[in-house]
């Protein structure tokens, strides 16, 4: 921190608990993701997927995606209702790639209700984008070091609610 500047607010590792998936139990509609998982996992706690992409593309769709500690370098369009719950923001990092937002929530028609919790989001564009008629609850998330807005709501019917979040070191939003 530069001299005289206030200290940065950072996620607290003490809030992470002991369970690798933040206490989310195996059950119907739950897919598990671990960055260090072997390829070809089936999304269970014992054999998690290794990417959010795999977990978000299950059939039938998972209602909850539980994300273990690790760094995930991917940009995802989320077009359906889902809860994406990381272990905690101090241990789960989602980094957007290829000049895209890390997560873009937008339904393919209709509405979408989603939750994003317990992770740090960064990358080469916006951190989280909410479009269409998406309603996104963001909790316990740190959005840092983005080249675009930390959280961008880009449609009149879209809404994002952030609770216990940090948005820091992001590029300012610009008028178009």
C-alpha positions as a printed Julia matrix, in Angstrom:
176×3 Matrix{Float64}:
   0.0     0.0     0.0
   1.47    3.41   -0.9
   2.49    5.52    2.07
  -0.48    7.42    3.48
  -3.03    5.38    1.52
  -5.65    3.39    3.43
  -4.98   -0.35    3.56
  -6.72   -2.41    0.89
  -9.64   -4.53    1.88
  -8.78   -8.16    1.13
 -10.66  -11.44    1.63
 -10.03  -13.13    4.98
  -8.72  -16.72    4.74
 -10.05  -17.38    8.25
 -13.57  -17.24    6.76
 -12.86  -20.2     4.48
 -13.6   -23.04    6.87
 -12.21  -26.55    6.55
 -14.45  -28.1     3.89
 -13.01  -27.87    0.38
 -16.43  -27.06   -1.1
 -17.56  -24.57    1.55
 -19.9   -27.03    3.26
 -22.03  -27.8     0.2
 -23.13  -31.43    0.34
 -23.53  -33.95   -2.46
 -27.09  -34.06   -3.73
 -29.36  -33.84   -6.75
 -28.7   -30.72   -8.8
 -25.22  -30.04   -7.37
 -22.06  -30.08   -9.49
 -18.6   -29.81   -7.93
 -15.53  -28.14   -9.48
 -11.89  -28.33   -8.35
  -9.03  -26.7   -10.26
  -6.74  -29.64   -9.45
  -9.27  -32.32  -10.48
  -8.31  -34.89  -13.07
  -9.91  -34.36  -16.5
 -13.04  -36.38  -17.13
 -14.63  -35.95  -13.71
 -18.37  -36.5   -13.34
 -19.07  -33.46  -11.15
 -19.47  -35.36   -7.89
 -17.56  -34.47   -4.71
 -15.35  -37.53   -5.25
 -14.72  -36.8    -8.95
 -15.3   -33.07   -9.55
 -15.15  -31.28  -12.87
 -11.95  -29.3   -13.46
 -13.66  -26.24  -15.04
 -16.7   -24.06  -14.48
 -17.47  -24.6   -18.18
 -18.04  -28.32  -17.58
 -20.17  -27.72  -14.47
 -22.32  -25.09  -16.17
 -22.99  -27.36  -19.16
 -24.32  -30.43  -17.37
 -27.53  -32.16  -18.42
 -29.76  -31.86  -16.58
 -28.45  -28.43  -15.56
 -26.99  -28.14  -12.07
 -28.88  -25.79   -9.75
 -25.75  -25.27   -7.64
 -22.1   -25.26   -8.69
 -19.73  -25.69   -5.72
 -16.22  -24.4    -6.47
 -13.15  -25.54   -4.5
 -10.03  -23.47   -3.87
  -7.93  -22.77   -6.94
  -7.48  -20.47   -9.9
  -9.86  -20.83  -12.84
  -8.85  -18.98  -16.01
 -11.99  -18.9   -18.12
 -14.71  -16.55  -19.3
 -18.26  -17.88  -19.1
 -21.66  -16.85  -20.38
 -24.27  -17.99  -17.85
 -27.64  -18.21  -19.59
 -29.72  -20.07  -16.98
 -30.6   -19.79  -13.3
 -27.86  -21.18  -11.07
 -26.01  -20.67   -7.81
 -22.22  -20.5    -8.23
 -20.7   -20.82   -4.77
 -16.96  -20.74   -4.18
 -15.32  -21.96   -0.99
 -14.33  -18.36   -0.16
 -12.95  -15.26   -1.87
  -9.5   -15.74   -0.31
  -9.06  -19.16   -1.96
 -11.13  -19.18   -5.18
  -9.93  -17.01   -8.08
 -11.81  -16.64  -11.36
  -9.78  -14.83  -14.01
 -11.43  -13.84  -17.28
  -9.52  -14.43  -20.52
  -9.38  -13.44  -24.19
 -10.52   -9.88  -23.47
 -13.87  -11.05  -22.05
 -15.64  -10.63  -18.72
 -15.02  -13.47  -16.27
 -18.79  -14.05  -15.96
 -21.62  -12.67  -18.08
 -25.13  -13.45  -16.85
 -27.77  -13.15  -19.58
 -30.75  -15.43  -20.27
 -31.53  -16.77  -23.73
 -34.97  -15.21  -23.51
 -37.08  -15.05  -20.38
 -35.49  -14.35  -17.02
 -32.58  -15.67  -15.02
 -32.06  -15.65  -11.25
 -28.5   -16.38  -10.15
 -26.22  -16.2    -7.14
 -22.47  -15.66   -7.25
 -20.7   -16.11   -3.92
 -17.34  -16.76   -2.29
 -14.71  -15.95   -4.89
 -12.36  -13.31   -6.26
 -13.01  -12.21   -9.85
 -10.51  -10.39  -12.08
  -9.45  -10.21  -15.7
  -8.87   -8.32  -18.95
 -12.4    -6.84  -19.2
 -15.31   -6.41  -16.79
 -15.42   -8.74  -13.82
 -19.15   -9.54  -13.79
 -21.68   -8.42  -16.41
 -25.44   -8.68  -15.88
 -27.6    -8.31  -19.0
 -31.0    -9.16  -20.44
 -33.51   -9.88  -17.69
 -30.94  -11.39  -15.33
 -31.26  -10.85  -11.58
 -27.97  -11.66   -9.84
 -27.21  -11.74   -6.12
 -23.47  -11.27   -5.49
 -22.23  -12.05   -1.97
 -18.8   -12.35   -0.42
 -17.1   -11.63   -3.73
 -13.99   -9.52   -4.38
 -13.84   -8.0    -7.87
 -10.31   -6.71   -8.39
  -7.85   -5.78  -11.12
 -10.22   -5.65  -14.06
  -9.63   -3.6   -17.19
 -13.35   -2.74  -17.29
 -16.02   -2.07  -14.69
 -15.97   -4.44  -11.73
 -19.7    -5.16  -11.91
 -21.63   -3.9   -14.94
 -25.42   -3.96  -15.34
 -25.97   -3.47  -19.07
 -29.74   -3.78  -19.61
 -32.75   -1.95  -18.2
 -34.38   -5.24  -17.09
 -31.2    -6.52  -15.42
 -30.26   -6.06  -11.77
 -27.38   -6.95   -9.5
 -27.34   -6.8    -5.71
 -23.95   -6.92   -3.97
 -23.57   -7.74   -0.26
 -20.26   -8.02    1.63
 -18.31   -7.43   -1.57
 -15.13   -5.55   -2.44
 -14.65   -3.81   -5.79
 -11.11   -2.43   -6.07
  -8.51   -1.56   -8.68
 -10.92   -1.66  -11.61
 -11.09    0.58  -14.64
 -13.72    3.3   -14.4
 -16.95    2.82  -16.33
 -17.17    4.96  -19.46
 -20.21    6.41  -21.15
 -20.92    5.1   -24.62
